[in-house]
Amino acid sequence: MDNELSAFITIFTEFYYWVTVVFMFFIHVGFCVYEVGASRWRNHKHTLLKNTMIIPLVTVTWYLFGWWIYFAVPNGPGITGPLLEAGWATPWSEFMGSHLGGSTFQEGLSVENDGWWARINGVFFAAFLLFSWTAASIVSGACLERIRPSAYWILAVCIGSFFWVIDAAWGWHPDGWMVQLLGYHDAYASGVIHAIAGGFALGVIIVLGPRIGKFRADGTPRNINPHNPWLVTVGLFLIFSGFWGFYVACNIPMLDVGAGDGGSYFTATNIYLTPTTLSAITFNFLMSLSGGMLSAFIVSKGDVLWIYYGGLAGVIGASAGNDLYHPIQALIIGMGGAWVCYKGHFFAERVFKIDDPLGAVAVHGYAGVYGLIIAGFMLWGYPASMNPDYAHVSPLGQLAGAAIMFGLLGFLPGFIIAKILSAFGVLRVPRGVELAGLDLREIHVRYEEKEELRAALAKEPMDG
Amino acid sequence: MSTGLENWSNPETIGAIYPFVGSEMLMFGLLVAIWLLWHIICLVTESHEWDGDLQTLAGKPLPGEEYGDN
């Protein structure tokens, strides 16, 4: 902060991330609104409660361990190196509080090496935290109307403050082992956020089972429509709005990446510290969104809700390479993302009896995996990092990355933790309560429906 | 005194500006306890809530009935 250029870069970076956090808050507002619009009236308050409490729980645990994990485990540890020191990110660090960076008193921290973090830590922490809320919220939608909130909150902490950040350290860090060895490239988080959260959600809902009434006795699915398509629309548009902040937060706004002759070259970079521009990602965000919507219109025969989902799937499908694609490439890839999402959703529902009420597994999981694999072919041979010794992007590296994100760090932990919660009998709400509605206690059953309710309940076991 | 900060001159030498500098580990322990206790309280109270709902549904008056506010 002792000269105008360094002070400008530092304060601009602080402000930049702060703005992205405000934008990304819209994602969470959108998820709340969207889920309430999609749930049935008897479950509204619990649906809101479930999603709202992500905010404090993931924030607290992100402070306790999530933020530190990102900096500590890029090497595995044990794959390309040991556990790393990250003194600015431990929850007891002086840099995890109000700090001007002029002096330090804790062992292992110095103004020279770590002073920058005194200024940047909170906003950078928050930008990553908002990604964490998003990862947890994606899972929330898949568990709609049948999971116990307390069980969901344990799962939310696991995905939001633990598993996704391990994958971020491995594949979304300039020195992550997946970047070093696989040439893994996922600039706007097709896999790092979306595939992992989709995989985790799939693992959970396989254990959780479908909502009562979702499938007929012969196994054919019923379409449980959202009770309020207008709220769903507003919610999804808020998510689109927040997605802008998400994209921008994935960049470093101003960094000297060095010119070839040893001089300076200031630019925006992606998370791997390779140069990009806000213009590039703005082109590609819009075109992949458009591609997804166009394709979803055709494949869903004009179902407007699937057009929104398709827009998201289009962006998610192109996100891995949206720092580098041409906008028309992004559009075509986005079209494929929406197609994979729609077809994958109904295939899984029909064949495997998967009840994914909001298409979360499809929009985030299937489109995310598709995005990683496509990027492997489209960006085959690109350097994945500024470090010339690291691997280049390849189809095999991206395929391995997709398996790690969706399968190893997503599906597997989701399935195992849900199994444990189920074994303790705390995963799913009792059957009678699910039939009557999770908000029974709060909103009271309406008198005119009392006999109807009792008649329905008489046919069902009341012991949960 | 909750902090060693006595004035704002020479800001380039100022580090931590929160009160009770040096108590970070204690605050960390407190936050862990708050977090874990919250989950435990939540699991227990929620189980009671579901049990109560099941009893209600098993034949007792439905919520609100006894108050005539249906």
Interface residues (C-beta under 8 A of the other chain):
Chain A: M1 D2 L57 V60 T61 Y63 L64 P91 W92 S93 E94 M96 G97 S98 H99 L100 G101 G102 S103 T104 F105 Q106 V111 A118 R148 P149 S150 W153 I154 V426 V429 P430 G432 V433 A436 L440 R441 H444 V445 R446 Y447 K450 L453 L457 M462 D463 G464
Chain B: N10 P11 E12 T13 I14 G15 A16 I17 Y18 V21 G22 E24 M25 M27 F28 L31 V32 I34 W35 W38 H39 C42 L43 E46 S47 E49 W50 G52 D53 L54 T56 L57 A58 L62 P63 G64 E65 D69 N70
